[in-house]
Amino acid sequence: MLLKNYDRIVFAGDSVTDMGSTNPVGEGLFDNLGQSYVRRVDNVLGALLPQYRFRVTNSGISGNTSRDLLERFDRDVISLKPDVVSIMIGINDVWRQFDTPAAFDNQVMPGEYEQNLREMITKAKACARAVVLMTPYYMEINPEDAMRARMDQYGEICRQLAKEYELPFVDLQQVFNDYFRTIDEGGNYTHHSTYIAWDRIHPNQVGATLIAKAFLEACGLKLRLTEK
């Protein structure tokens, strides 16, 4: 297992990570961790590994692009002296190209996105034992949809960087694709994307649990259920 006793695990990201956490850094008692997959990770670790002590920290801020996250990375990630860093960023890099197409200064193009990730990975690897990279996603199973196709480009950048830097990697687009393609006994798809996210981006607790599960499996925890 990648995680070790007394690890400090810092999750860096945007609103999908944030979800009501204390900003800029949330952790500890009450609702400081927010209600995202970070809370689900903390819950599962506490429930399944009671012999371990983990310090889980939410460094997500709603609306952040990779440019925004890089600007605060030293303060909100590196200065915390993490043992494990999770980076999931890029949704807003793509989204701003579609919801505010004339606001070019808010958009982060693929070249800049790659460079931003490289800088964050390099900084994180210099201080943390492990860095986990998770892709941005759009809950649309049609790969020809314009925003989905663009998001896939950014996900592929993550994949190539994870391979280059030999990082644990989570393809969240594939996680959601597989979930929405689940077939019931009658041969029908079981769930539409609105079952998880009304805007195909911000997950409810089912979606947050799927992300948490994927992260923990990338860390080596066995969470798959088998039918008898």
N, C-alpha and C positions, 0 to 999 in steps of 0.2 A: 504494500500500500504506500502511496506517495506521501500521505499525511502522517505526521509523527506527533507524539504526545507533547502538549504545550505549544504547538504551532500557532502562530498568528497568521490567519488567512485573510487577506485583504482583497475585496471585490471592487474593481474599478469599472465604471460604466456610466450609462445614461439613465433615463427614466425606468427602463425595464429592471435595472439594478436598484435604483433608488426606491421607488414606490412608498413614499412617506417616511423614509429614514431621516434621522437627524443629519443636517448638512453643516459643514462639508463631510464630516465623518460620523457615522453612527454605529454604536455598539452598546453592549451591556443590557441593563434591565429595561423593562416596560416596552415601549414601541420604538425605541431608538434604532433598531435594526430595520424598521419598515416591514412591509408585507410582501416583499418580492421573493424570488428564488433563494436569496441570501438567508432569509428567515427559515425557509424550508431546509436548506443545508444545515443550518445551526440546529434545527429540531431533530433532523435525522441523525446527525452526529451524536447529539446528546442522548438520544433514545437507543441507538444501536451500539454505541461505543462508550458506555458509561465509565469504563476504566480509563478513558482518555480525557484530557482537558484541552479544549481548543478555544482560542480567542478569535471570534469571527467579527470582521469589521466591514461595514458597508460604506464604500467611497463612491457610490453612484450619485450623480446629480442630473435631475431631469433636464432635457433639452440639450445636453452636451453632444457636441461632435467630437471627432478624434482630435481636432485642433484645440477645442476647449479642454479636453481631458489632459492633453500633453502640457498645456500651460499650467495646470495645477498638479501635475503628476508628482513633482518633488515634494510638495506640501502634503498632499492627501494620500500618497502611497509610499514613496521612498522614505520620508521622514518617520514613518511609523515602524520602520525596521521589520518588515514582514518576512515570514519564512516561506509563505506561498502567496503568489499574486495571481489573481484571475483577471483577465482583460476581456471585456465584451463591449465593443464600441463599433459604430459605423452606421447604425440605423438612421440617425439624423443626418449623417453625411449624404445619404441617398435621399431621404425624405424631403430635405430642403430643395432638392432639384425638381421635385414634383409639386409640393404645396406652395412654394414661393419661387417659381422659376425665374422671375425677373430680378430676384435679390442675389446676385452673383457672389457678393461678399460673404454670404452665409453658407455657401456651398463648398464642400470639400471634394475635389475631384480625385480619381483613383491614384494618380501619382503622388499627390500630397498625403492621401490616406495611407499609402504604403510607407512613406517616409515617417509619418507620425507614429505608426505602429512600430517601425524599426527602432525609433528613438525610445519608445516606451519599453519595448522588449529588452533593449540593451541596458537601460537603467535598472529594470527589474531584475534581470539576470545578475547584475553586479552586486545586488544586496540580498536577494532571495534564493532559497534552495531550489525552488521550482516555480515555473511560470506556466499557467494554463491559458490557452488562447481559444476563445469561443467566437463563432461567426455571428455577424448580424443576420437578420432573417426577415422575410415577409411571408405571412401566412396565406399564401396563394399557391395552389398546387399546379397552376398553369405556368410553365416556365417561359411562355411567350408573352405573358403580361409584362408591360413595359417596366413597371417598378420592380417586379420579381426578377426580370432579366438583369436589371441594373444591380440589384442587391446580390445576385449570384456572382457578378464581377468582383464585388468587394469580399464576398465569402471566399472566392478563389484566391484573392490576395492573402487572406488569412491562412488558407491551406498551404500555400507555397512558403509563407514565412514560418509557419509551424514546422514544416519539413526542413527548411533551411537551418532553423535554430534548434531543431530536435525537441520541440515542445509537445506536451500533452495537448491534444486538439479535440474540440467538440464542434461538430458540424450541426448547428441548431436548425439550419434550414432543412437538413435531411431528417432530423428528429421530428419536426413538425410534418414534413411531407409523409413520413411513414405513419404517423399517427392518423392523419386525415385519410390515408388510403387503407386503413384497417377495415376489413370486410366482415360483416356478420354472417350468421348461418344461412341467411336468405340471399347472400351474394350482393348485399347493398353496403355502401359506405356508411360507417357508423356515425361520424360526426362531420359537420361543416366547420369551417374556421371560426364562425361566429360563436360556436360553443365555447371557445377559449378566449377569443379577443374580438370585441365589437369592431375595432378598427384595423384588425389583422396585424397589430403590432403589440399593444399592451395586454399581456396575458392576465387572466383571472387566476385563481388559486390552482386550478387544474393545470394551466399552462406553466405557472411558476414551479409546480411540482415536477413537471416534465423536464424543465431546465435544470432544476436541482438534481434530479436523478441522473441526467446526462453528465453533469459536472462530477458527481461523486463516482460514477462508473469510470470516468476518465482518470480519476485519482486511484482507481483500483478497488473500490468497494463493489461487492457483488449484490446487486439489488434487483435482479431480474426474477420475476415470479414464473413458476412453471405450473401448468395445469396437470392435475392428476388424471 
